[in-house]
């Protein structure tokens, strides 16, 4: 007999639950990757919506002066032709900032409602509808190029609608991953899983950058189609909770053919409908089954064998044990979620941390274009290094917080190091591409590390706080509150960047450093509590039960 290949041995070493857990991990990773993939194109296309037209103007002036001795004035028409109306005016930074603000403000407002709605609807259907509509509005933005639309109102309306429907993503995927993964190495697992943010940004930058110079409409249409296709995959394969598989197991499990089955229904107590079954096999042993909401649960009763008649008479079995009512837990209220210790502090901290991260997300390619004098495609490709650093930073933050058992302290240290690093980036980026690459990696790790940790492991810790008594229904609401508050900062950051950049990019970096220090101050109470405590568990964390 031939030996079994090592790859097959590895595959069969995992049980069914581990395979389903792996499927949920990979699927939710890809689903939210597509969300960020569809958000990134706007930052790449900005430098194409308003180009630096001075070289074209100079060439036009030289050409006209060589053919005529009369002095020629710089052509205003050339400036308007090389940019996309209405972003061809001097206030283009404010207009681009307004587009960012419209998306992020709608996202922040919708996020508070999304978590509450998501807990009351099937997550799979809720997420599918959100992804399909996100794909629709992303494509609509790109159609503005194809149909030559120059209305600012059109683009802002599409951005607002897209911001609202994209709020369906984060609470849904975090709830799914929280349902499937328990306490073990949560920081590491969620640090790896949360790299979907950076992976989506990298893919979005590369896809948008491929078409940005030739047809920027496709920079939106292709990501829109991708997220719509992923929405269909979500509908076909996403399993919200391990308990959802019990119905499949119950349908497959049936008594043996050698047993004679007789049933009689009786209305039980406390809302339970119990089905009394008597099975008589060749050994004359008696069995009974009873049905609960969660699924079919079987027991063998050999003690009642002598009490049951030998012929086929169906007798109701009187259980001597108390059956616990496994009723569906009720969803937590908004104010109830705010009362969980640590939710307010981490939410406000994320506000400033996400302000910094999203300012880089929306404005970094344009800054590289102006500072390093690169075209839109090269600037977009270079900006992906910030997200590469973010992947490493998120994983590093998760591993360190797992080992130390101190989530707030880990975030605080990284925030403390991020502020001077931002100042160094603003100085070094003017000395060429080489130093810029190194600083982009470092800044990405320090900026996105705390952001990643708070939105994943910390949210899961707080969503399973001991005061909730195991109610997993709170996870979506807590996640939405934390990420929704952070989205307020995500809306303010790009808007302030658009206003401050008119007076120079130095002001933007001072704003980012101030935000980092404020985020650090908001965690000081929790950091002090962690350092004083002798326990090694994360703040406000309890063990998430395996479902």
Helices and strands as residue ranges (DSSP letters): H 6-12, H 16-49, H 54-67, H 76-82, H 92-118, H 123-146, H 152-165, H 167-180, H 186-193, H 196-211, H 218-237, G 242-245, H 246-252, E 260-267, E 273-280, E 287-291, E 296-300, H 334-338, H 343-372, H 376-404, H 407-428, G 429-431, H 433-453, I 454-458, H 459-463, G 466-468, H 474-500, G 501-503, H 505-522, H 524-532
